[in-house]
Amino acid sequence: MNDITRRDALALGASAAALAVTGASAQTASPIKAADVPAPSLPIEKGATLRMLRPVRFVKPDEDVFRANAAKFTEKTGVEVKVDFVGWEDINQQTAVTSNSGAGPDIIIGFTDAPHIYADKLIELTDVADYLGKRYGGWMWLAEKYGKRHKSNAWIGLPFGATAGPLIYRKSIIKAAGFDKVPEDHAGLLDLCQKLQKAGKPAGFALGNAVGDGNGFANWLLWSHNAALLDEAGNVTINSKETVAALKYLKQLYPTFIAGTPSWNDVSNNRAYSSQEISLTANGVSLYFSLKNDPATVAIAEDSEHQFLPMGLAKSPPMGGLCLNAMVFKHSPYPNAAKAFLQFMMEREQYDPWLTANSGYWAHPLTAYADSAVWSSDPKIKIFRDTMANKYYTGYAGPISAASGAVNADYVLVQMCASVATDAATPEAAAAEADRRAKRYFRRS
């Protein structure tokens, strides 16, 4: 939570160390190709300083290299930048306070659809987004979905990357249960989880108010049964026979989980898997990264594999991406400095070392970065490379809006699932309650 100033940039030995750890090298060695296109004119305001808020890192080099890159911007421009890292559960609340008060950070990197909730309080980022898209091979599908206003080419957010939550499992334990890999259908997954539970090596999936893991599991459960919050026209469709079928399946699956998953946050399954309490969960690359880089758990990393969650009835892997999405607020007195900073952070000289440092945890939003050396550095992380090409998203299958964002932020779908798993509600009653809660937000919009 420290200020990053010109003095820090000169003294930041940790910056060089962080870059060395990642194996990233100078621009000349980068495989990323950048087109020669003119950058937008962004004359930085006199006396500009910036304050940024963003979610705390799960992979430590994410923060180290992000801070080092911010310090490089200060060194280049003289603009002092303060970067504050806050808890995942806190970022939505602090963004709401900033929006409502019209004061606070110039830039907030929120999650996924946050810019669509606060669209009227934000400046457009179209000039920067158009430049970056032309320079680095175009924006990936999910980046455009989260970055642009619905039915518009106006960018209100600038996606930095997204983390996915595929399965991670212990190969030896899965094999001992009689499987070469996790089955790709609902019945097969249930069979596997029942066998793991009997063997004392259960699965565990978050059913608590977890920004990434809780929402990710609830969305997979619904999408893999062809259920969705909205239809393409934006009508609330959560109270459907498909949702009820998904919740009835959860009623069968939940007893195979380790106890306590309805109270899990975004670190709970990491801890349970690392301590060998569970043998199967869903998580971003951070869990594998931590196992691989700790001598005490490197053997677990070697015995671990990633795989997409079962497709079920879906036509493609039903997995979204928890996206880092940058916003610049209208109350900032230094909008050009803010846009110049975001542009600087996504240029290859800064972005590729950051992408490499976090081992692809925040998978790239720009097509050219698919050529980053990080994606060939370890075959076990390649599954994350195309995260932002996925076509499932928060609010699927309707338009992204303030209402769909509020439903997600209020954990409506997660709590629907948890109520059924814990016998607090029947599948039919839970679907009806989720429908009521969701429609309340859409009536306000």
C-alpha positions in Angstrom: 0.0 0.0 0.0 2.9 2.3 -0.6 3.3 5.4 -2.7 5.3 4.7 -5.9 7.4 7.8 -6.6 10.3 8.8 -8.8 12.6 8.2 -5.8 11.1 4.7 -5.4 11.7 4.0 -9.1 15.4 4.7 -8.7 15.7 2.6 -5.5 13.4 -0.2 -6.5 15.8 -3.1 -6.5 12.9 -5.4 -6.0 11.7 -4.5 -9.4 14.7 -6.0 -11.2 14.6 -9.0 -8.9 10.9 -9.6 -9.7 11.6 -9.4 -13.4 14.5 -11.7 -13.1 12.4 -14.3 -11.3 9.9 -14.4 -14.1 12.5 -15.1 -16.8 11.3 -12.0 -18.7 13.9 -10.1 -20.5 14.2 -6.9 -22.5 11.9 -5.9 -25.3 14.3 -7.1 -27.9 13.9 -10.7 -26.7 10.1 -10.5 -26.4 8.2 -12.7 -29.0 5.3 -10.2 -28.9 4.8 -8.4 -32.2 3.5 -4.9 -32.1 2.1 -3.0 -35.2 3.5 0.4 -35.9 0.4 2.5 -35.3 0.2 6.1 -33.9 -0.6 6.4 -30.3 -3.4 8.8 -29.2 -2.5 12.3 -28.2 -2.7 12.4 -24.4 -1.0 15.6 -23.1 -0.5 14.9 -19.4 -2.0 17.6 -17.2 0.4 19.8 -15.3 1.1 18.6 -11.7 -0.8 15.4 -12.3 -0.7 12.7 -9.7 -2.7 9.4 -9.7 -4.2 7.1 -7.2 -5.2 3.6 -8.3 -7.2 0.9 -6.5 -7.0 -2.7 -7.6 -7.6 -6.2 -6.1 -4.9 -7.8 -4.0 -2.7 -10.3 -5.7 -3.0 -14.1 -5.3 0.4 -14.6 -7.0 3.1 -12.4 -5.3 5.0 -11.4 -8.5 1.8 -10.0 -9.8 2.1 -7.1 -7.3 5.9 -6.9 -7.5 6.0 -6.4 -11.3 2.8 -4.2 -11.3 4.4 -1.8 -8.9 7.7 -1.9 -10.8 5.9 -1.0 -14.0 4.1 1.8 -12.3 7.4 3.1 -11.0 8.7 3.1 -14.6 5.8 5.3 -15.6 6.7 7.7 -12.8 10.3 7.7 -14.0 9.3 8.4 -17.6 6.6 11.0 -17.0 7.2 12.5 -13.5 3.6 11.6 -12.6 3.5 10.1 -9.1 1.3 7.0 -8.8 -0.1 5.5 -5.7 -1.3 1.9 -6.1 -3.4 0.4 -3.3 -4.2 -3.3 -3.3 -7.4 -4.3 -1.5 -9.2 -7.5 -0.7 -11.3 -9.1 -3.4 -14.5 -8.8 -1.2 -13.8 -5.1 -0.6 -13.2 -3.9 -4.1 -16.9 -3.7 -5.0 -17.8 -1.8 -1.9 -15.0 0.7 -2.3 -15.9 1.2 -6.0 -19.5 2.0 -5.0 -18.3 4.5 -2.4 -16.0 6.2 -5.0 -18.8 6.4 -7.5 -21.4 7.7 -5.1 -19.2 10.3 -3.4 -17.5 11.5 -6.6 -14.2 11.5 -4.9 -11.3 9.0 -4.3 -9.1 7.1 -6.7 -8.7 8.3 -10.3 -8.5 4.7 -11.5 -10.1 1.6 -10.1 -9.4 -1.9 -11.5 -12.6 -3.7 -10.6 -14.0 -7.0 -11.6 -15.7 -8.1 -14.9 -18.8 -5.9 -15.4 -18.0 -3.2 -12.8 -17.7 -0.5 -15.5 -21.2 -1.3 -16.6 -22.6 -0.6 -13.1 -20.9 2.8 -12.9 -20.9 3.7 -16.6 -22.3 7.2 -16.1 -19.5 8.1 -13.7 -16.7 7.1 -16.1 -14.8 8.7 -18.9 -14.5 6.9 -22.3 -11.4 4.9 -23.0 -12.1 4.3 -26.7 -9.0 6.1 -28.0 -6.7 4.0 -25.8 -8.6 0.8 -26.5 -8.6 1.3 -30.3 -4.9 2.0 -30.3 -4.0 -1.0 -28.2 -6.3 -3.2 -30.3 -4.7 -2.1 -33.6 -1.2 -2.4 -32.1 -1.5 -5.9 -30.6 -3.7 -7.9 -33.0 -7.1 -7.0 -31.7 -9.0 -7.6 -28.5 -10.3 -11.0 -27.5 -14.0 -11.8 -27.4 -14.5 -11.5 -23.6 -12.4 -8.3 -23.4 -14.7 -6.6 -25.9 -17.8 -7.9 -24.1 -16.7 -6.5 -20.8 -15.0 -3.4 -22.2 -17.7 -1.9 -24.4 -21.1 -0.5 -23.6 -23.8 -2.9 -24.9 -24.5 -2.3 -28.6 -21.8 0.3 -28.8 -18.2 0.7 -29.8 -17.6 3.0 -26.8 -15.1 1.5 -24.3 -15.9 2.3 -20.7 -13.5 -0.3 -19.2 -10.0 -1.5 -20.2 -9.6 -5.2 -19.4 -6.2 -6.1 -18.1 -6.8 -9.9 -18.2 -8.9 -12.6 -16.7 -8.4 -15.6 -14.5 -10.3 -18.8 -15.2 -11.3 -21.6 -12.8 -10.8 -25.0 -14.4 -10.5 -28.1 -12.4 -7.3 -29.0 -10.6 -6.9 -32.5 -9.3 -4.4 -35.1 -7.9 -3.6 -37.4 -10.8 -2.6 -40.3 -8.5 -5.8 -40.1 -6.4 -8.0 -39.9 -9.5 -6.3 -42.9 -11.0 -6.6 -44.9 -7.7 -10.4 -44.2 -7.9 -10.5 -45.8 -11.3 -10.3 -42.8 -13.6 -7.7 -41.6 -16.1 -9.1 -38.1 -15.9 -12.2 -36.3 -14.6 -15.2 -37.4 -16.6 -16.7 -34.8 -18.9 -20.4 -35.5 -18.1 -22.5 -34.8 -15.0 -23.1 -38.4 -14.1 -19.4 -39.3 -14.5 -18.3 -36.4 -12.2 -20.8 -37.5 -9.6 -19.5 -41.0 -9.7 -16.0 -39.8 -9.3 -16.8 -37.5 -6.4 -18.7 -40.3 -4.7 -15.6 -42.6 -5.0 -13.3 -39.8 -3.8 -15.5 -39.2 -0.8 -15.5 -42.9 0.2 -11.7 -42.9 -0.1 -11.4 -40.0 2.3 -10.0 -37.7 -0.5 -13.1 -35.7 -1.3 -13.7 -32.9 -3.7 -14.5 -29.3 -2.6 -16.1 -26.4 -4.5 -16.9 -23.0 -3.0 -20.5 -22.3 -2.2 -19.8 -19.2 -0.1 -19.7 -15.5 -1.2 -16.4 -15.9 -3.0 -15.9 -13.4 -5.9 -14.1 -15.9 -8.1 -14.6 -19.4 -6.9 -18.2 -19.1 -5.6 -19.5 -17.3 -8.6 -17.4 -19.5 -10.9 -18.9 -22.8 -9.5 -22.5 -21.5 -9.5 -22.2 -20.3 -13.1 -20.7 -23.6 -14.3 -23.5 -25.5 -12.6 -26.1 -23.5 -14.4 -24.4 -23.1 -17.8 -23.6 -26.8 -18.0 -27.3 -27.5 -17.6 -28.2 -24.9 -20.3 -29.6 -22.6 -17.5 -28.9 -18.9 -17.5 -29.7 -15.7 -15.6 -31.0 -14.0 -18.8 -32.1 -14.7 -22.3 -30.6 -12.9 -25.2 -33.2 -10.2 -25.0 -32.3 -9.5 -21.4 -35.3 -11.2 -19.7 -34.7 -12.8 -16.4 -34.9 -16.6 -17.0 -33.3 -18.0 -13.9 -36.6 -19.6 -12.7 -36.6 -22.4 -15.3 -36.7 -26.2 -15.5 -33.0 -26.1 -16.5 -32.1 -24.3 -13.3 -34.2 -26.7 -11.2 -32.4 -29.6 -12.9 -29.0 -28.0 -12.1 -30.0 -27.6 -8.4 -31.3 -31.2 -8.2 -27.9 -32.3 -9.5 -26.2 -30.2 -6.8 -28.3 -31.9 -4.2 -26.6 -35.2 -5.3 -23.2 -33.7 -5.6 -22.9 -31.7 -2.5 -22.8 -34.6 0.0 -19.5 -35.7 -1.6 -17.8 -32.4 -0.8 -15.6 -31.8 2.2 -17.6 -30.1 5.0 -17.8 -26.4 5.2 -17.9 -25.3 1.6 -20.9 -22.9 2.0 -18.7 -20.7 4.1 -15.6 -20.8 1.8 -14.1 -17.6 0.4 -11.6 -17.3 -2.4 -8.6 -18.8 -0.5 -10.4 -21.7 1.2 -10.1 -24.3 -1.5 -6.4 -23.3 -2.0 -5.7 -24.1 1.6 -7.7 -27.3 1.6 -6.0 -28.6 -1.6 -2.5 -27.6 -0.4 -3.0 -29.4 2.9 -4.2 -32.5 1.1 -7.7 -32.4 2.6 -9.2 -32.5 -0.9 -8.1 -33.9 -4.1 -10.3 -32.1 -6.6 -11.4 -28.5 -6.9 -11.6 -25.6 -9.4 -9.2 -22.7 -9.2 -7.0 -20.2 -11.1 -3.3 -20.8 -11.8 -2.5 -19.3 -8.4 -2.9 -22.6 -6.6 -0.6 -24.5 -8.9 1.9 -21.6 -8.8 2.0 -21.7 -5.0 2.4 -25.4 -4.9 5.1 -25.4 -7.5 7.2 -22.7 -5.8 7.1 -24.1 -2.3 9.6 -27.0 -1.7 7.1 -28.4 0.9 4.4 -28.9 -1.8 6.3 -29.3 -5.1 5.4 -33.0 -5.1 1.7 -32.1 -5.0 2.2 -29.7 -7.9 3.9 -32.5 -9.9 0.9 -34.8 -9.1 -1.6 -32.1 -10.1 -3.3 -31.6 -13.5 -5.7 -29.0 -14.9 -8.8 -29.8 -17.0 -12.0 -28.0 -18.0 -15.0 -28.6 -15.9 -17.5 -31.0 -17.5 -19.4 -29.5 -20.4 -22.6 -31.3 -19.5 -25.2 -30.0 -21.9 -23.1 -27.0 -23.1 -21.6 -26.9 -26.6 -18.3 -25.5 -25.4 -16.6 -25.5 -22.0 -18.9 -23.5 -19.8 -16.3 -21.4 -18.1 -16.2 -17.6 -17.9 -13.3 -15.4 -16.8 -13.0 -13.2 -13.7 -11.7 -10.1 -15.4 -9.6 -7.2 -14.2 -11.3 -4.2 -15.7 -9.9 -0.7 -15.4 -12.1 2.4 -15.0 -11.2 6.1 -15.0 -13.7 8.2 -13.1 -15.0 11.6 -14.2 -14.0 13.2 -10.9 -10.4 12.7 -11.7 -8.7 16.0 -12.5 -6.1 14.2 -14.6 -7.9 12.0 -17.2 -5.1 12.2 -19.7 -2.5 11.1 -17.2 -4.8 8.2 -16.2 -5.3 7.1 -19.8 -1.6 7.4 -20.5 -0.9 5.3 -17.5 -3.2 2.5 -18.5 -1.8 2.6 -22.1 1.7 2.4 -20.7 0.9 -0.6 -18.5 -0.4 -2.6 -21.4 2.5 -2.0 -23.8 4.6 -5.1 -24.3 7.6 -3.7 -22.4 5.5 -3.7 -19.3 2.7 -6.1 -20.0 4.6 -9.2 -21.1 6.9 -9.2 -18.0 3.8 -8.8 -15.8 1.9 -11.6 -17.6 4.9 -13.8 -17.3 5.4 -12.9 -13.6 1.9 -14.0 -12.7 2.3 -17.2 -14.7 -0.7 -16.3 -16.8 -2.9 -16.0 -13.8 -4.4 -12.9 -15.4 -4.6 -14.2 -18.9 -4.1 -11.6 -21.7 -7.0 -9.7 -23.4 -5.0 -8.8 -26.5 -4.5 -11.4 -29.2 -0.7 -10.8 -29.7 0.1 -11.8 -26.2 -0.9 -15.4 -27.0 2.7 -15.6 -28.3 4.1 -14.8 -24.9 6.8 -17.2 -23.8 4.9 -17.8 -20.6 2.4 -20.0 -22.4 5.1 -22.5 -23.4 6.9 -22.3 -20.1 4.8 -25.1 -18.5 2.3 -27.3 -20.2 0.1 -27.3 -17.1 -0.8 -23.7 -17.5 -1.5 -23.6 -21.2 -5.2 -24.3 -20.5 -5.4 -20.7 -19.2 -4.1 -19.1 -22.4 -7.4 -18.6 -24.2 -9.5 -17.6 -21.1 -10.6 -14.4 -22.8 -11.7 -16.2 -25.9 -14.5 -17.9 -23.8 -18.0 -16.8 -24.7 -19.6 -17.3 -21.3 -19.8 -14.2 -19.1 -21.4 -12.7 -16.0 -25.0 -12.1 -17.0 -25.0 -14.7 -19.8 -26.9 -14.9 -22.1 -28.2 -11.3 -22.1 -26.7 -7.8 -22.4 -24.3 -6.7 -19.7 -25.8 -4.0 -17.6 -25.8 -2.4 -14.2 -28.6 -4.8 -13.1 -26.7 -8.0 -14.2 -23.6 -6.7 -12.5 -25.5 -6.0 -9.3 -27.0 -9.6 -9.3 -23.5 -10.9 -9.5 -22.1 -8.6 -6.9 -24.9 -9.6 -4.5 -24.1 -13.3 -5.0 -27.7 -14.1 -6.0 -26.8 -17.2 -7.9 -24.2 -18.5 -5.4 -26.7 -18.1 -2.5 -29.4 -19.9 -4.5 -27.1 -22.9 -4.9 -26.0 -22.8 -1.2 -29.6 -22.7 0.0 -30.3 -25.9 -1.9 -27.1 -27.7 -0.9 -27.7 -27.0 2.8 -31.4 -28.0 2.6 -32.5 -24.4 3.4 -34.7 -24.5 0.3 -36.0 -26.8 -2.3 -34.6 -26.4 -5.9 -38.0 -25.0 -7.0 -38.2 -22.5 -4.1 -34.5 -21.4 -4.5 -35.0 -20.8 -8.2 -38.1 -18.7 -7.5 -36.3 -16.7 -4.8 -33.4 -16.0 -7.1 -35.8 -14.9 -9.8 -37.5 -12.5 -7.3 -34.1 -11.0 -6.2 -32.8 -10.7 -9.8 -35.9 -9.0 -11.1 -35.7 -6.4 -8.2 -32.4 -5.2 -9.7 -33.8 -5.1 -13.3 -36.8 -3.1 -12.3 -34.5 -0.4 -10.9 -32.5 -0.2 -14.1 
